[in-house]
């Protein structure tokens, strides 16, 4: 046996890994006492996060908890997020790349901090010209092109919160988010490249705009002559911005608690939730976690291969890394175009130091084989990270060995749109890593696993993850909906009479004897497809909107690469033929209502749905059927016979 397979076998079996000495030597945080320090000095300990920023006015109070759970952080402090991410780096590193952008067809753009400053100022002046005022919400509907972070920062500069809608969302999803945010300014683009072909984006944006009241629209010309739809009555971004090059817009002083942005995310009802993040707390928190967990330093070239349209990109492509003055890489395309080594080519070309991606991507890389990373020099890498869903130990070890060359720590970071930044992870220069287990709560974070009564469960037992202390990056409320904020996040385990406020992330989890937390997945009606959070109610409402569908139920089914995929069960109306084209109509309706990333993998027609005697659909049972798991007790069903019928339908559907 050669040495290689032996090493593989040893790695496969290994359950714990120590941070590599070469990493620890240079790490930003290496002293275990940081956990204790945070406990002893809490909440003042959080000032070390705020100290990573430049403040125009120092805060008077670290935490105001007088109106729980409406917490306020760094109260009285004043700052501007754009000035922190751009202006303050100009003196020391104006010529250093701030953004390295790689377009899918192969062209690249580099923006030094000085160039980024110029672009952002011109964009800010443009927004002002268009009448955007402080506190107006600007909607951005763009793929991974440099103008997206540029306009985000321009919004931050003039104190106008942005609401970025992921480019994969459909026209009606865009319209719904614009209406919900009372936003009447849209910045979008003509299109972008996917697998070598120009993709029309403008038609989709226009279709969305048709469904909202008047809106001012600005179109970035990403494709130019290649664009399938030409810009018409809309403003052309370049035409507006060019005359402003060289002009400066004074960053607007913002209160720490002023809204920096809104981000819509899925919940248990059909209506997306507008998560509100603030200027001081959010920016401090993303800067701190970028420093402590991603180990970012200004000299680094750091790459988070997520999309800025989701929270991961907001926090860890834009705000965190730029606040620290590092070089952040952005890639427009897919990881397998033109070849399956695209990511490794970029790591090699740019000497990337940290790579942060999702387990679904790692599982794809694993499937594609080691020959793709092996043909590139990945020795610049110092740290690897994962986010978005649980990572299975095999994928973790593959990532560690084949991408990190067994010399980079892997941080498995648990967090959510609502938490603003990472909450549970090992500190890479301190903690032992256990593949498959995110790690302990970060210093200063209070997390526990409880039963349905809110009582801590014993190590090894599954329960509900809770966060029992506020943190600076937390959402402050749901946009214009304090009531839903309380109901969705604080009602399950809090005891207001005793002054106990407990945040409920709606994830299942278990703790081990060392206090490490393994996150098991969502416990609400949310499915996680390739790291995209999709509310099953949203999919159901798109399906029942199809004429001929009487009722629908949507569940997640495990998938080896995507984590989960969507199974849709539909009851048709009397006389509606259950044809292939009708199935396609249902799928299209989901694509139109939400986006193609929410496309059901299977649509199963059924004469009935399993229901309890009180008429509640047994989604758990439907998920078990989709997963081909042993079914629990079905005797409480009003219609137990339906279960065998559905099982049969699912098998037939999967065999098709
Ligand atoms: O279920 C958890 C899962 O992703 C959910 C949050 O989704 P979203 O708000 O879209 O944010 C994703 C990026 C931060 C969580 O409730 N999740 C996220 N990270 C992990 C995870 N599950 C397990 N392990 C993780 N590291």
Boltz pocket constraint, residues with backbone or C-beta under 6 A from the ligand:
constraints:
  - pocket:
      binder: B
      contacts: [[A, 265], [A, 311], [A, 312], [A, 386], [A, 387], [A, 388], [A, 389], [A, 390], [A, 391], [A, 412], [A, 413], [A, 414], [A, 415], [A, 416], [A, 417], [A, 418], [A, 424], [A, 438], [A, 505], [A, 506], [A, 507], [A, 519], [A, 520], [A, 521], [A, 522], [A, 528], [A, 531], [A, 532], [A, 533]]
      max_distance: 6.0
